[in-house]
Amino acid sequence: MRKDNPSVTTIRNHIPGSTRAIKLVSGILLLVLAFYLIFGFSFDGENPYLFTAVLIVAFLAFGFGWTFASQGVMGWSRQLDFDFDKRQMRQTSASILGRSRPFVVPFVRISGFNIQPAGSKGSSADSDEAIIEMMDVNGGVLLYAGLFKSQAAAQEMVGRIRNAVAEDADPEDRPSDHQA
């Protein structure tokens, strides 16, 4: 991470303490279940379909357990870096052993924005916190960005992204300030 670069804005979606504790405990329980199914489950090997089903459940439990435990320990699950020099956004996921490979989205692939109240995304309903839904060219949600402290902060980020895209546009395609 370049902390000295002012053109990069970083947003982490921090998990509330109670959700963090639930994720940590359920992750540990799922990891224990996975290890029991793989190493402790007594199996005679007469039914290969049952053995395959047990292995599938064990690996699913391990995957979800690792993810939940990682998010519970680290306290965040996703990080978004808005790089206004490169005109792109990078999303990385958290893990106990490090971060995932970033998912990079150029600003020009974002066709629209929806600013939503964050009440259903883990904050209290009476707060002014907001999230941004970034839409792709087909109208689907490309990414969620946030948790912003206010609707105004989310609107400011949308404005910065739109300005960065407008700077890269051809002079004929740019909307003029003199047009009504």
Secondary structure, DSSP 8 states (H G I E B T S, - for coil): --TT-TTEEEEEEE--HHHHHHHHHHHHHHHHHHHIIIII----SS-HHHHHHHHHHHHHHHHHHHHHHHHHHHSEEEEEEEETTTTEEEEEEEETTEE---EEEEGGG--EEEEEEGGGGTS-TTS--EEEEEE-TTSSEEEEEEEESSHHHHHHHHHHHHHHHHHHS-TTTS--TT--
